[in-house]
């Protein structure tokens, strides 16, 4: 089996690493526990968090143990890294709600059963710290002169708002997290985004000083598209992992719209398909490259939302835009259905709705009745209550849910589905 450091480097995950050769030797000689911290500032992670999540998944697949550390404690302080102003301080209730959502999303990528992966909250040890003992044991190992030279602090020191004392403590707390995870779980590796390099190195140094042990750090590059956009940003905003914010169908469509120049890189980062197949696909052009995009979209959606939702998203796209049989030689390790949609996908019935109605909002049960997907309003309510009604691939959870102009896609339409196979494409009436 390839050394995990080599795997991560070949796939484009590593920007910087401490003790590179010693880290490779560590992975060759023992089962490694490594962690990544996730900031609970929202109830959902978004695509910008996918590189760290996939790195943890690679760690587990290589036989090591990942820790996903949710910052319930540090989230009450706020990380100044990459920020020009102080973050809004969240209440304990807000943080707990956000942590619950993040746990659910991470479970799609990591197997937490039997201790194979751990999901921890640093509030467990940070919120009970005694200030004076903490300063004496931990604070004495930090140089203020060195800390203020860190890029994350320099940006804030130069800003109009300045750097608050509570934020100045963030690096010390994150370094202490690393030390605590070493003591509790023999965690020797911390990974994170490139903006976390200073915080990670501070943790490595604290472990050297306080525990007389060697720890390691890896940072990931900031992922941007070939057009220069930050990964995961669209005209509508962030692409979330929570299906209540970004449906599986919308998630699939995000990946299908990948720039041709990014297909190989994104397949390497966001799927587990073999690198030799990915390199071959990246050299393809025309229809074959489009097939690779469909496989990228399917594989990424399957990881985040499960195979069933990925299949529904694929089928919805085929019905809407058509689809050809996928050549077996394009990324053959993918278990995406290779056959074309055939007659079943040919010609989705279209119904028209006025823009005025959509702007006002149409109750879902009424819309399903009006376009012929239900014989009556009562039948439409039953369909929705039984979980058989969908808008743009997202199940409707209440018959009074309003379908509005906000549901329209880039083509000024939306897709309704009744059960598994009956569709209506809704378009806006032209005056």
N, C-alpha and C positions, 0 to 999 in steps of 0.2 A: 504494500500500500504506500502511496506517495506521502511524503512528509506534509503535514497540514500547512506549514509555512510556504512550501513550494506551491501547493494547491491554491492558497489564497493569493499568492503573488501572481501566478499565471492567470488567474481569473480577474485580476485588476483590483483586488481589495486593499492592498497594502500601499500606503504612502510613506510611512515611517515606522521603524521598529527599533526597540532597544535590544542590545546584546543579540544581534541577529543569529550568529552561529550557535551561541549557547541556547537560544530559544529553539532552534532546529534540533539540537541534541536532546533538549527536554522532551520534545514531542516524539523523538525516536525511542526514548528510554522509559517513559512512564505515562500513565493516564493523567492528563492535565485538566485542571479545573480553571476555567476562565470566565470573566464576567464583562457585561456591558450595562451601563446605567441608562434608564429611560426616564425622561422628565415628565411627570404627570400633570402637565399644564392643560391637557384636554382629555376628554373621555375616549379619544381614539388616536391611534398612531396614523401616520400617512405614509405615502410612498417614499418620502424623504428619510424614513426610518428603516427602509427595506434592506439597505446594505448592512447595517448592524445586525438586523434580524437574521439575514441569510448567513452572515459570518458565524453566528451562534449555531445555526442549523448545520453548517459545515463542520463545526467543532464536534457536535453530537454525532454526526454521521461518520466521523473519523474515529469514533470510539472514546471520545473525551467527554467531559461533563461541563455543560454550559450553565451559567447563572445569569438570569435576567433580573437585574436589581432595579426595582421601581423606587424612585426618589421621593418617597412620602415625607422624609425628613428634610432632605435638601430642597425639595419643592417648596417648603415653607420659607426658604431663604432666597432662592432664585439664582440661577447661574448667569453671571454677567458676560460670559463668552459670546462674542459676536453680536452683542446688544449695545446700542447707543444710548439706551435709557433703561431705567430700573423696571424690572418686570412687576406686574401686578401680583401682590402677595395673596395666595389662595387660602381659604379657610380649610380647617381640618376635614369638614364634611365634603367640600368640593374635591379635595385631594383623594379621599376615600372612594368617591364616586368615579373619579378618573382612573384610579388604580384598578378598580373592578373591570372597567371596559378594556384596559390595556391587557390585563391577564387573559381575558377571553380571546383577544386577537393573537397573542403570542402562542396560545395553545394550538393554533392551526399549523404553526411552523415547528414547534418543539414538543417532544414527548416528555411530559412531566411525571409519568407513572414510574413507580418504583425508585424514585430518586435519580432517574436518568438525567433530569434537568431540574434545576431549582428556580423557583420564583420567589424572591425575597423583597422585603420593604425595609429600607434603611431607617425608617421611623422606629423600628424595633430597638435600635441601639442609640440613635442620635437624640431622640426626644427625652431620654432619661439621663443624659450626660450631666455631670456636676461641673460647673464652670471652672472653679479654681483647680481641681484635680486634672481636668482636661488641659488647661493651660500648662500646668507643670509637667504632665506626661508627654503631651503631643505638641503644644504650641512652641516649646523651647527648641524644637527641631527645625523651625521655619525662619528664614531670613526675610525680613520686610524688603530689604534692598533687592533681593532676587525676585520676590513676588511682584513688585511693581514694574519689573521689566518684562513680565509676561504679556504677550500680545492681548490677551483677554482683558487685562487690567489697564494697559496703556490706552486702549481705545476709549474706555470710560473716563480715565483720568483727564484725557484731552477734550472730553465732551462738555457741553454747557452744564449739564446736570451733575456731572462728576460721579464719583464712585462712593456708594454708601458703605458704612462700616459693616452692615449685615451681609452685603454682597462680598466684601473683602474676605470674609470668613469662608466663602464657598470652597476655595481650593483646599483649605485645611480640612474641611469636612469630607470632601471627596477623597482626599488622600487617606483620611482616617477610615473611610468605608473600605478601601483596599486592604488596609492593615487588619481591620476587623474580619473581613472575609478570609484573609490568610489564616487568622487565628481560629476561626470557627469552622472553615471548610477547606483549608489548605489550598486556597485560591492563589495561583502564582501569576496569572495573566489578566491584564485589563485591556480592553479594546474600546475604541470610540472614534468619533469624527475627528477630522484634522484640527478643528478648533479646540479639541480637548488635550492636545499634546502636552501643554504646560501642566495641566491638572494630573495627567497620567504620570508624567515624569516626577511630579511632586510625591505621588503615591509610591512609586518605585524607590525614591530616595528615602521616604519616611520608613519603609519596610527595612531598608538597609541599615538605617540608623537605630530604629527602635526594636527591630526583631533580629538584626544581624543575618538576614536572609536575602537572597537574590530574587527579585520579581521582574516581570517583563511587561512591556507595553507595545501595542500596535495601534496605529491610527489609519483611518480610511480616507481616501481623497473625496473632496466635494464632487458629487456627480452632477454634471451638466450635460445638456443635449448638445449635439453638433451645431445647433443654431444659437447656442450660448445661454439658453434658458436653464434656470435651476430645475433639477429633476423633480417631477411631481407637481409642478405648477401649470395650470391651464387658465384659459380665459375665465372659467367659472370659479377658479380658486384651487385649493389643495385637493388632491385625490386621496381620499381617506380609505383606511382598511375596514372601517365599520360600514356594513352594507346599508345601515339606516342613513348614512351620509353620502356614500357613493355606492350605488347598486352594483351587483356583480356584472350586469350588462355594461354599465358605464365604465367600470373598471377594465373589462375586456376591450372596450372601444378605445380606451386610453392607450393600451399597448398596441392595438392594431394600427394606430396612427403613428407609430414610431418612425422616425426619420430613417431612410435607407442606410445612412452612414452609421447609425447607432445599433443596428440589429445584432451584429456579432458581439459587441460590447455588452449589450443588455442581456443577451442570451447567457453570456458568461457570468454576469453578476446575479441575475434574477431567476435562473433556472438551475437545475442540477444535471442537465444534459451533458454528455461527454464533450470535452474540449475539442477533440479531433473532429467530431461532427459539427460543432459550432464553427470551427475555422473553415470548414468546407462550405457551410451555409452562408457565411459572411462574404464569400467570393461570388455567390450567385447573383444573378440579375433577373429583371423582368418577373415573369410568373413564378419562378422558383423562389425568388427573394420574397415575394408576396406570400408564398406558402410558408416560408420561415417566419414571417410576421404573425401569421395566424397561429402557428405553433407557439411562438413566444407569448402571444395573448392568452392562449389556452393554458399553457403551463403556469404562467404567472397568476392567472385567475384561479386555477386549481389549488395552488399553494395557499392563497389568501382566503378563498371562499369554499373550497371543497370541489370534488370532481363533478358532483351533480349540478352545482351552480355554473361551473365552467362549461359543461355540456349544454345547459340551457342558454347560456350567453352565446356559445358557438352556433347553436341552432337558430336562435333569434337573429343573429347577424346573417346567416345563410338565407333565411327566409326574406329578410329585408333587402340584402344587397346581392343575393345569389352566391354561389360558391362552387368551386370546381373540386374534383377529386385531388387529394394531396398526394404527390409523388412519394413513393416509399423511400426513395433515396434522400429525401430532405429530412434531416434529423430523425433517422429511423428509430431511435430509442424512445421517442415520445409515443405515448399510447393514445394520442388524439385519434378520433375516428377518421380514417383515410378516405372513405367513400364520399362522393359528392352528395348533396342534398336530394338529388333526383326530383321526381314529380312532387313529392311532399312539400318541397321548398319553392316550387315554381309558382309565382304569382300570388302574393299575399293580398287578400281583398282590402280595398281602400275605402275609408269613409271620411267625410268632410265635416268639419265643425267650424263655426265662425270664431274669429279672433275675439270678438266681444264676449262670447260665452266663456271662452277660456280665461280671459282676463278677470271675469267675475268669479270663475271657478264652477265646475260642474261636479256634483256628487258622483262618486265612482259608480255606484249602483245604477244611477240614471244614465250615465254615459254608456255602460255596458248594454243596457236595454236599448238605447237609441241606435247603436251601431249594429244591433242584431246578434250580440253575443249572449243574450239572455232573452227569454220569451216575455218576461214581465219584470216589473220592479221587484216583486217578491222573489222571483227566481234569481235575480241578480244579487239580492241580499243573501240568499242561501249560498250562492256560489262563493261570495266573499267570506261569509262566516265559515265555510268549509275549507278556506285557504286555497281556492282554485282560481283566483283572479290576480292578474299581474299588470303593472304599468312599467314599461321599459325594463322588464326582467325582474322587477321588485314586487314581492307579494304585497297585496293590499291588506292591511290589518284592521280595517274598519269600513263599513259600507258608506259612511258619511265622509270619508276621506275625499277632499276636493282635488280634482285634476285641474291644473291651471296652466297658464302660459309658461310658468317656470319649469314644467315638465318637458317642454319642447326641446328636441335635440338640435344639433347644428343644421340639420336639413329641414327645420321648421315642421317637424312631425313627432309623433310618439307611437309606441307599439303597445297594443293591448293583447293580453293572452288569456284564454279561457281553458283551464285544464292544461294538458301537456302539448296539444297539437293545434288548437284553434286560435288563429291570430287575426287581428285587424290593424292595419296601418292607418293612423289618424293623421290627416293633413289639414292645414288651415285653409279655409275657403278663400279663393282669390276674388276680389271685387271686380 
